[in-house]
Structure formats: C-alpha cells, structure tokens
Amino acid sequence: MKKKCVITVFALALVLFGSMYVSAICCEKLKESEMWCKAATSQSQCDSSYQIWLYKETCNLVPECYGTCVNPKTGECSQYTPKAQCINSGGVWSEKDIDEVPACQEYCCVLGQDAYFMTETECKNLMSQHGIQGIIRKDISSRLECEVMQATVKRGACVVSSLNEKACKITTNSECTPEKVNELSKYLQDSPTGVNQIDVRFYENHLCTASINGISISNCAKSKNTVCKDNKVYYMDLCGNLANIYDSSKYDNVDYWNYMIEEYDDSLCKVGARGSTTCGNCDTTANTVCQNYKDVEKSALPNKPQNNEEGFVCGDLSCKYKGVTYQHGESWCEGTAGTLIINRNLTTGAIFKKDRDELRNVDKYNLPGSRYYKLVCSFGEVIVEECGDYRNSVCMQGKDDYSKRSIASCVYNPWKACSVIDRRSQCESDNTLCKWIPGYRWDLEIASEEERKEFQGSCVPLIAPGFDFWNPTTQGNIICASAGFQEIAFFEVHWTSSRENMGNRENGWGNKEIAHRCLNGCYAIPYYGMEFNQKVGEEKKYPEEIHCTSIGGACTAYNVLTEFYDESEFKLPSDVSSYYLSTRRGQYCHKAGKPDKWVSGKVTGKNYDCTTGAGDEEKDEDKERDYPIYLTNDEWIKSITERAKSMGDCGYKASMNGRYSDPESELITAIFQKLKQNGEVKENVTVEQKIYRGNAYVKGDLERYETEMPISMISHSCLETPGATCISAGRSENPCEGGEVGTGECSTNMVCCVFPEL
C-alpha cells in the first residue's frame, strides 16, 4: 500500500512540473481553418500569414480579438469579433463596444404605417428596397418607444390649404402636423407669403378624393389613371396619389373614392387564375401579375379593360406546354425517349404503384442515352433544368395537397446502394428506388423455405443508370459483368446416344428427352417447363401462397406447377411425360435422411410419391427435394436478363434512338462436359455451343445448331478462374477494361477477363 501511494504522488508531481513549462499561444487564425483568435500549444498550429501572440494563456487578453465589426453596405453590426476576421470580410473594425460605435446606433425607422428599430444604414437600405421615402426618427432611441410610436401611426389624407388652394398628400398623422408646415408647403402650387396663412388638416383613413357632407376635402379628383404597385393595380387621383385597388365596377362608387380599403378587406374584388381586366387585385401565388393589357394573351382575357386609361390589368402568369396549362411557379417532369414521367406522393415521397410497376420494364424505360428534365413555369416562360448525367438523378413530380399545383424535383438515384440490400421488403419499400427480382441472390446462397420469398432474389436499381462506356477509366464493363453467372444442369444421356455433340437430332435437343432425363438445374435447359410459363404480368408465387381446390380452378398453369413441386399429393393434368419436365424421381425426392442425396428412377403416373410403399405424409415430405430457384426455363431467362439490364446499360436492348446494342452482350453459352457415373470429369474436354444470343434462342431452332453455329472444343480454364468471365470481344475496343485479360480460353469472339471484386 505504501508503494502504491508513492507512485501516485510521484506521477502527480510530474504532471504539475510539466505544466509549469507549457507556454500558451494565441493564434489570430488557425492554420487551414476559418477559426479566428484561438489558443494553441504550438506556433505550428497558427496561420503564419496572421499575428501570433506568445505567452498568452487565453485570447481573451488580446485586444485585437474582441471588438465591433460594422458592415458598411448593410449597416449590420456584430460585437466580440476579431479584427482580422472583420477586415477579411470587408467590414470596418473598432475596438470599442457596440454601444459606443456611432454607426451601430439604432433609431426608429418609419416606413408608412410600419416602424423598425435599426441602424441608419439599415433603414436607408430598407427604403431603397421598397421604394418608400421613410423617416428616421433620431429623437426615438429605444425599441419600446419605437413600438409605442408605431401603434399611434395612422394613415390618411393630409390636406394643406391656402387661401386659393387645397393640396393633398396621402401620408401618416405623424407627418401631417402644424409643426411641419414648412415641409408641407411644397405641396401647394401657389406659394403663400407666410406660413401663418397655411392650414394643415389630417383625415384618417380617407383618400384625397374624399368628400364630407358633399364637400371635397381637397382639389384632388378621381381619374381613370392606373399604376402597378407591389404587384397590384391601383387607381390614381389627378394629384398623383394612390387610391384604392382598381375595380372597374366601382369607378362611380362615391365611397370607393372616399375611404381607404386595405388589401386584406373582404370587399375587394377577386381575381381568378387566368387574370382579370376588371379587377386589379393581382396575386403571384394565384398565378396573376400586374402588366399592361397589350402584353396579355388576348385569348385568355378577350375583354378590354374599362375605366382604365393606362390599361394595367392582372395578367395570367401561366405557361402552355404540349396542350397543358401550368401556373406560375409550377414545375413538372419531361424526358427523352425511353423515360417515364414518374409521379409520387409529395408528403411521403413514395412513387405511385402504377409508375413503380411500369418502371420495371427495362426494355421500355431508362434506355441507354435517355435523360430526365425538370421544367418550371416562371412568369409565363418555360425554363428547362437538366437532371443528372447518366440518370444519376431523375425527375419526379406530384400534386401539392393544398394548392393542387404540380411540383417536380430532380431526385438522386442511389442505384449503387440497391445491390447491398438482401431482403425484399426493404428493397421495395416506399423510400427506395430499387426493385426485387426473385431468383438468384448476389451471394449465390440459397434461402431457407421459410425465408425464400423475403430473401431468395436480387435487389437491383428500379431506374437503370447509364455509363460513359467510351471512357476507359469507368467500371461499366465490370458492373455489367457482375450480373453474369454459371449454372450447372445435370442430365443423363441414353447409353445408345453419342455424347460428342449434344446439339444433334439423335439426342433430341429441343425435344423432351434431355428435359425428361434431368436431375438438377433443369431450368437452364432450353424450353424446360414451357407448358407452364408465366403469363405476362403474372407475379411469382410460392406454394404456401397458392391454394388450388381442384385442377382447372382459379389457378394458372404456372400455379399448378408450383404446387406440383412442393406437394407430393398434387397431380398434374396429365402424365409428367407429356411435358418438358423431368421424369426422374431424383428431380423431386431426397433419399431418406439424406437431404444432399437424391432418389433415382422415374416418376410414375400424374404425381410423384417419394415412398414406394405405404407411408405417412410426414415421411413423404421429409424426402421431397427443396423448392427450386426457378420452375421453368422461361422464368430463368426473364429473371437473369432483367437483372442484367437493370444494372445499367447492360445486355441486349435498344437505346433511346431505337438502335440495339451488340447481341453478344446478352449471350448464353452451353458447355457440355462428359462426367463419370460418380460425377467426376471423364475427360478434360468440353463441347461448347452458343444457344441464346440477343433476346432469343439462336435462329429459334435448337435442332439446327450444328449447321447454324459452329461447335468448338475448348479447355474449361477461364470459368474455373476466380473472378473470371467470358465477354464478347466486340463490345468495345477493350472488353476487359477495369480488369485484365485472363489466361483461360473462351469460345470464338469471346475474351477471358478477370475482374477485381467490386
């Protein structure tokens, strides 16, 4: 215990001893940052272009770090501002407190009926901004006094009378007093000989054209003159004063020329979205603006303005685009050929289901070269804004729930994030731009029966991105190659048939024999299960989702096949041998207690039964094979091609101008390898054929392969190399761009490419 105590004291002494020799430094500016007047422990932390104060424990002791900064343009003042920072921003710095700087003194700034407590420069800027000649009340030096003064400000007619004249000006009561008679005398045409001959009267809430008891308060009379002011059309009297908002129906109304009517008064006339020639109550939020009638589209406002000399009216701000009228401020989407106008809920951001389903069509939408645009209606003109290159952002539009106006925006397309999502519900949630393709997973794993709907598939971009394929530094080829795959189909050949050429008539290529003798991976065999192909638009379902009460009921042929694979007691409409399906029991059943081994032999009758004798259902189901990834060859091809095309400008599809890509970019090559009975390779030789090219099986006739497509004998080395794949040599000048050429062989016009992991 004593030893521990000594160590503790000694350590503490070292800390205290060390701190005595630490010198504090104040940097006027820290290096490579916008931090001013900050303490540091070393001069190397300071920006050498500015001052450095040594032996300062805190920057609070440096006068240059705390002062008042005045923006000479805006009049804004800020205190406790470092001198260098102030000067660097174009300000004027003073070491005095803000209350001691004359330019920072605040006064009551009176603009009409409004009053603001601010600096003199800020007040002048506000006057200039609104085009109003205000007053700076320097006799009012507190915010409270200014607010009290504002509450007493009234607006009305200020009548200045002499013996022969009654001039009038619309102003405030504070500016219409006998004390200001010298200033008000300028309103009179005939200058009086003395100020005592001038009478000043204020008429609250009255216009200069008002009459009281039938007697006009001034010489100012009404007129048909109009003017634009704050986007409203106002009448003007003959003295040049603003009257009320233009309303042609009230030109002869006495009260309309007597009293002021505020803009928010319900008695004011209303203007529709298409504008008006009779009412000047324009509103940009309602799509109208003050403009001269000669500039207005006459088809929208055919009637000329009445009781209106200058012809200022409320014109329509809308735009016409492709037969549709959009209001000012509205925006909408447009795109080149190969794009879809995408609609969404503006509140939730979710794309409408109809559009989401449409976007799944990779052969129709988001084609190579296509692009999205956002269009905006601005003061009658359509402005075009481009969304991101290569569909990195796309346009989406929706209707505002309140105004029902169209609002569009270019939305970022996070296509790279889709491939890391491994579950369907997350992939197709309302907040993603991804879609789920049932079938292969990116990691090639097989999901369990309980999780197959949620996890057995690939998440891909809903909106396929583009690639600058002409740029050798991009990874377009790598991304497209990542959608490639290898599939192994095991099937037997009759002992009387030759296995040297699997494409000839002898072995029944294109007929049922190969399909009937298949044991595993059968969906890769051309036309396998063709009688049960899904209909267009039919969604993939799983056995647990289908409940067929009888054959020929509400189920489709695909549903029938689905249950056949998973329910041993379910019967097909006729013998299995009538279809392009395997007649090998091993396609459907496990050996008892051995899920990785299959029972061999034929399926008899219209159903399969894994027990040769009497057996209970539990024992029967225990021997059934797992539900396959795909049921038919058609389903397999549609899945893998959609997955590849969704990854970007991959696969065989038309561009926005209708020109198709190289058919070799979508290629299925069958490699037939002879195996021994135990599954080992009998010979290190394969027979290879191209069986699918572009978007169809070659020539549509599998029995003519031996004459239409040459057969090559190759080593199987390329596909055995990790990260290697065969790519068409004609796709680009350098098909292996982003990777390197491998040593393995491929078929004619193909290159073996090895790509790093993405």
PyMOL commands that set and color helices and strands:
alter all, ss='L'
color gray80, all
select helices_A, chain A and resi 2-19+43-45+59-61+63-65+83-88+98-100+102-104+120-130+143-152+173-175+178-187+195-197+248-250+255-257+284-286+293-295+353-359+389-391+415-420+424-427+449-455+476-481+505-507+513-516+522-524+530-532+543-545+557-566+576-578+585-587+617-622+633-646+663-665+698-700+702-708+717-720
alter helices_A, ss='H'
color red, helices_A
select strands_A, chain A and resi 25-29+36-40+52-54+68-70+77-79+92-94+106-111+114-119+135-137+155-161+166-172+199-204+211-212+215-216+225-229+232-236+242-245+288-292+312-316+319-321+324-326+331-335+342-343+372-378+381-386+393-399+406-412+434-438+457-461+490-491+518-520+590-591+594-598+667-675+681-693+696-697+712-714+724-728+740-741+750-754
alter strands_A, ss='S'
color yellow, strands_A
deselect
rebuild
show_as cartoon
